[in-house]
Amino acid sequence: MRRAGWWSDRGPGEAEPIIAALSRTPDPDLALHSLERMQEASPEEWDALAAAVAEDVGLRGRLFSVLGESTAFADHLAAHPGDWARLTSDATPPETVDEWSAALLAAVGAEGDGEPGTEGGPVAKLHGPEAVRALRATYRALLLDVAARDLGSIAEPGLPTVPYDEIADMLSDMAVAALKAGLAVALAELGSAEIEDFPRLSVIAMGKCGGRELNYVSDVDVVFVADSEADIAVGTRLASLMMRVVGPAFFDIDANLRPEGKAGALVRTLDGHLSYYRRWARTWEFQALLKARPVAGDAELGLRYLEAVRPMVWTAAERDDFVADVRSMRRRVEEHVPSDLAERELKLGRGGLRDVEFAVQLLQMVHGRSDESLRSSSTLEALRGLGDGGYVARADAADLIDSYRFLRTVEHRLQLRQLRRTHLFPEFDDAEALGVLGRAVGFRSSGRNSAAQALVAEFRRHAKRVRRLHEKLFYRPLLEAVANVPTEAMRLTTSAAAERLAALGYTSPQGALTHIGALTSGVSRRASIQGTLLPVLLDLLGNTPDPDGGLLAYRKVSEALAETPWYLRLLRDEGVVAERLAQLLGTSKLVPELLIRAPEVLRLLADTPALAERDSREAAQSLRSTVARYADPQRAVAAARSLRRHELLRIACADLLGLVELNTVCQALSNIWVAVLESALDVALRDTASRWGGEVPARIAVIGMGRLGGAELGYGSDADVLFVCEPVGDADEARASKFAGSVVEQVRRLLGAPSQDPPLEVDIDLRPEGKQGPLVRSLDSYLSYYRRWGEAWEFQALLRARAVAGDADLGERFCRAIDPIRYPEGGLEEAKVREIRRIKARVDAERLPRGADPATHTKLGRGGLADVEWTLQLLQLQHAHENPALRTTSTLDGLRAAAEAGLLEESEAQELIDAWMLATRFRNAVMLVRGKPGDQLPKHVQERVAVAAALGYPAEVDTGEVVDDYLRVTRHARAVVEGIFYEP
């Protein structure tokens, strides 16, 4: 300090800022030593430099930080003492490719407009060793500018901090400028004036330069492309000369990514490149092309090259064994890292930069085929795209970005020391090297630990995080250790296991660990098999809408089926069962509730035809046959419930897995309900008759109404019915009615008994006089009521009436008898039309539950089920008398018939059909997800995600898009309803 004059001339007070800045550098002793070298090398410059350092905070921070980090830049400043002036606050260093190119071209006297390497472009006046020396000195000075901006805030924290991304951009753009300057010198050595036909040659940057993420010291990967065969010879000479100039002046050029590598021609035509890629290229070569970018030479030719090869990159994922090839290549790269260096290898080792890059590139090439937002050559931009697009969890993408930046920053600081290409972290016991590197990265010693200790801890944290996320995204995660927590054989600490589970998407890792521990504890065979299954299941559940709920459900199912011998074997031996089960448990609350009581359905998950293609009429017949064997009503209904549970679960599983259409679901649910009703009626008839001395004085028919009548039941639908009876033979009508009433009462009691299954509610509120009327009436009584007292809404309800159970002849006669009532001759009177419209308006205004959103209520909301059904039913009441095709209980068939009759435009009918189907699917999905009925689209995000999954939306879909789809479809339907139903 005294030799520099900062202490003796200025005194301790004025020297304090200088001393403080020096103390903050990565290596204060190196910084002081380097300053002494500059003073000795150029005493005449020293006074100006010393005075400027004392006054200019920016210069002080940038100069001291560089000298305290890099011996290479100390050498440069000792050899070129005037270059310190580049670091003053008044200096304006180059910042763009054009500015850097101009500086390098000027160093070799290359003048003129145009692009270097093209006809008419600048040609250097210097060549040979003289040009190399000039370029080297200038490039090192430009590199000094970048390093000073990168490091300046270390010595002077008040200076702006430049993020890694910007530094990498600058280094990449400087490399591009260097390639251009190399072309200008190569042309001078080639003798461009003597070239008869100037070759069209383009230089394509690959690797980190292509992705604008270059290091301070790195090979620059390039590919050369010529326009025609005539350009090959001269183009090859030009490319070779450029490489001979660029190597000693700037950096090594690696052209081994060209077709056929070292064995291939240095320069090929565009057609030659394309021919090779189409016929011979391997997977890794398309992976390399992700970062291809024209940077020098003929720009138009380079653009044509890029436009020609890019489509091949985005179809490479369609190749056989594409993913396996990429994974195999990553494993080969790892295997080439010496085992004693693997933990410290920043680039190629486990948890290193290649882990991030390979994972990102694999995801890019798989998903980038259909999503152009992922087609970036930058690792960080691609990661942001993967996170924004939902291909990677946002937290995972953010973590990888953070870790990638950290590792690249450490790599930069390592290389700056001597401007040598290195990716090796210091030995973990080398406190001195670690201390310097830690300070260079930005760590400071504290009372708790040193800068070296802080650096090592942070390095290990990032490496572990990168490897964990790499395994999640690139491979199936290595979950063996997590699966065994908390057993003695675990390979990770509990905290690390929790981190891994969080990375997989579990919001409560500690809760998940509890479930894992419960499932894998002990030394039983069952625990051992669970330990084998859980790694797969945890991963699979991590991809469902509710991993935590799915794991809890899996634990409950496993505990309930602990003594079922085939359960775990089935999951272990049938991979598709495990995959499907995870999807079901992580999406639905209804499925695990049913599965515990109907585990045999698990076997069907391995047999798609048995799961999805079974005829529901066959299932209904099987139920009726089984129940008929029981004389005791309680046992008979218990059997009916069991078989219904089995069928309900089968349908739900097939539905959630996307194996059946909506009409199949509704028909199957309706058929099984009808079978239950028929079985309950049969057993109640037999039981009542036994108590009546074997007498059966009445025949009974069950008339399905509402959704049951239309064969449109959902998972949570009640069964709306009417019961009709008539005396048998000479039986007294009063006695017949009493007998029938006893039977119906028993049917309702048996089916309505509390149960763990979805309820079997038999709703008879649509009967004449509603809740005040008798449970069952004779056919004549029904007709008398409807003719004398029936209201418009009751005639409307009869449109869905269909004989479903009991005496078939009586049921059919009932339906024929009410035809003149529900299909009135001449159509519906105008007064009754107004009455129906008035009732509908009241329903819209008064029946919607408090707090419900009319836009997203599937039943009573705008464009929902009620809107569509009331519109069709009004058309049926008005026109079915003259159009038999309208005499159907099916909403969809009725809408199609209305279109064929000209009552609706084809487009209007289709919009109503679309809305009805979508609302029904949403209603079913809500029941499947929640395990209880609901008509409102969920507001909770996780439930919306699960509903979207149940509807078949892709995992990465935005739930807002799902709601928008519903609103769009129902809005169109509402417009049709307003034009048809409310038409004057």
DATA-V813877 format. One record per backbone hydrogen bond with DSSP energy under -0.5 kcal/mol. CO is the residue of the C=O (numbers start at 1). NH is the residue of the N-H. If there is no record, write none. Layout:
BEGIN
co	nh
CO	NH
CO	NH
END
This chain:
BEGIN
co	nh
1	5
1	6
1	7
2	5
5	9
7	11
10	14
11	15
12	16
13	16
15	19
16	20
17	21
18	22
19	23
20	24
21	24
21	25
22	25
25	28
27	31
28	32
29	33
30	34
31	35
32	36
33	37
34	38
35	39
36	40
37	41
38	42
42	45
42	46
43	47
45	49
46	50
47	51
48	52
49	53
50	54
51	55
52	56
55	57
56	60
57	61
58	62
59	63
60	64
61	65
62	66
63	67
64	68
66	69
66	70
68	27
69	71
70	74
71	75
72	76
73	77
74	78
75	79
76	80
80	83
81	84
82	85
83	86
84	87
85	88
88	91
96	100
97	101
98	102
99	103
100	104
101	105
102	106
103	107
104	108
105	108
105	110
106	109
108	125
108	126
109	111
111	123
115	118
116	297
118	121
123	111
127	130
128	131
128	132
129	133
130	134
131	135
132	136
133	137
134	138
135	139
136	140
137	141
138	142
139	143
140	144
141	145
142	146
143	147
144	148
145	149
146	150
147	151
148	152
151	154
151	155
152	156
156	159
160	162
161	163
163	166
163	167
164	168
165	169
166	170
167	171
168	172
168	214
169	173
170	174
171	175
172	176
173	177
174	178
175	179
176	180
177	181
178	182
179	183
180	184
181	185
182	186
183	187
184	124
184	188
185	189
186	190
187	191
187	192
191	194
192	195
194	196
196	198
199	201
200	227
201	298
202	204
202	225
203	205
203	295
203	296
204	223
205	293
206	209
206	210
207	211
208	213
209	212
219	221
220	254
221	206
223	204
224	268
225	202
226	270
228	231
229	232
229	233
231	235
232	236
233	237
234	238
235	239
236	240
237	241
238	242
239	243
240	244
241	245
242	246
243	247
244	248
245	249
246	250
246	251
252	220
252	254
253	255
254	222
255	258
258	261
260	263
261	264
266	224
268	226
269	273
270	274
271	275
272	276
273	277
274	278
275	279
276	280
276	281
282	285
282	286
283	286
283	287
284	288
285	289
286	290
287	290
288	291
289	292
293	205
296	203
297	299
298	302
299	303
300	304
301	305
302	306
303	307
304	308
305	309
306	310
307	311
309	312
309	313
310	314
312	315
312	316
313	316
315	318
316	319
319	322
321	325
322	326
323	327
324	328
325	329
326	330
327	331
328	332
329	333
330	334
331	335
332	336
333	336
334	337
336	338
338	341
338	342
341	344
341	345
342	345
344	346
344	425
345	349
346	353
347	354
349	352
352	355
352	356
353	357
354	358
355	359
356	360
357	361
358	362
359	363
360	364
361	365
362	366
363	367
364	368
367	370
367	371
370	372
371	374
372	375
374	376
378	382
379	383
380	384
381	385
382	386
383	387
384	388
385	389
386	391
386	392
387	390
393	397
394	398
395	399
396	400
397	401
398	402
399	403
400	404
401	405
402	406
403	407
404	408
405	409
406	410
407	411
408	412
409	413
410	414
411	415
412	416
413	417
414	418
415	419
415	420
417	71
417	72
420	422
423	346
423	425
427	430
429	431
430	434
431	435
432	436
433	437
434	438
435	439
436	440
437	441
438	442
438	443
449	446
450	454
451	455
452	456
453	457
454	458
455	459
456	460
457	461
458	462
459	463
460	464
461	465
462	466
463	467
464	468
465	469
466	470
467	471
468	472
469	473
470	474
470	475
471	475
477	479
479	483
480	484
481	485
482	485
484	487
487	490
493	497
494	498
495	499
496	500
497	501
498	502
499	503
500	504
501	505
501	506
502	505
508	512
509	513
510	514
511	515
512	516
513	517
514	518
515	519
516	520
517	521
524	528
525	529
526	530
527	531
528	532
529	533
530	534
531	535
533	536
533	537
534	538
535	539
536	540
537	541
538	542
539	543
540	543
541	544
544	547
546	550
547	551
548	552
549	553
550	554
551	555
552	556
553	557
554	558
555	559
556	560
557	561
559	562
561	564
563	565
564	567
566	570
567	571
568	572
569	573
570	574
573	575
574	577
574	578
575	579
576	580
577	581
578	582
579	583
580	584
581	585
582	586
584	587
584	588
586	546
588	592
589	593
590	594
591	595
592	596
593	597
594	597
594	598
598	601
599	602
600	603
600	604
601	604
601	605
602	605
603	606
604	607
607	611
608	612
609	613
615	618
615	619
616	620
617	621
618	622
619	623
620	624
621	625
622	626
623	627
624	628
626	629
627	630
632	636
633	637
634	638
635	639
636	640
637	641
638	642
639	643
640	644
641	645
642	646
643	647
644	648
645	649
646	650
647	651
648	652
649	653
650	654
651	655
652	656
653	657
654	659
654	660
655	658
661	665
662	666
663	667
664	668
665	669
666	670
666	713
667	671
668	672
669	673
670	674
671	675
672	676
673	677
674	678
675	679
676	680
677	681
678	682
679	683
680	684
681	685
682	686
683	687
684	688
685	689
686	690
687	691
688	692
689	692
689	694
689	695
690	693
692	695
697	728
699	726
700	807
701	703
701	724
702	704
702	804
702	805
703	722
704	802
705	708
705	709
706	710
707	712
708	711
714	717
718	720
719	721
719	763
720	705
722	703
722	724
723	777
724	701
725	779
726	699
727	729
728	731
732	736
733	737
734	738
735	739
736	740
737	741
738	742
739	743
740	744
741	745
742	746
743	747
744	748
745	749
746	750
747	751
748	752
749	753
750	753
751	760
759	761
760	762
761	719
761	763
762	764
763	721
764	767
767	770
769	772
770	773
775	723
777	725
778	782
779	783
780	784
781	785
782	786
783	787
784	788
785	789
785	790
786	790
791	794
791	795
792	796
793	797
794	798
795	799
796	799
797	800
798	801
802	704
805	702
806	808
807	811
808	812
809	813
810	814
811	815
812	816
813	817
814	818
815	819
816	819
818	821
818	822
819	823
821	824
824	827
829	833
830	834
831	835
832	836
833	837
834	838
835	839
836	840
837	841
838	842
839	843
840	844
841	845
842	846
842	847
843	847
843	848
849	852
852	854
853	856
854	862
856	858
856	937
857	861
858	865
859	866
861	864
864	868
865	869
866	870
867	871
868	872
869	873
870	874
871	875
872	876
873	877
874	878
875	879
876	880
879	882
879	883
883	886
884	887
886	888
890	894
891	895
892	896
893	897
894	898
895	899
896	900
897	901
898	903
898	904
899	902
905	909
906	910
907	911
908	912
909	913
910	914
911	915
912	916
913	917
914	918
915	919
916	920
917	921
918	922
919	923
920	924
921	925
922	926
923	927
924	928
925	929
926	930
927	931
928	589
928	590
929	589
935	858
940	944
941	945
942	946
943	947
944	948
945	949
946	950
947	951
948	953
949	952
954	957
958	961
958	962
959	963
960	964
961	965
962	966
963	967
964	968
965	969
966	970
967	971
968	972
969	973
970	974
971	975
972	976
973	977
974	978
975	979
976	980
977	981
977	982
980	983
END
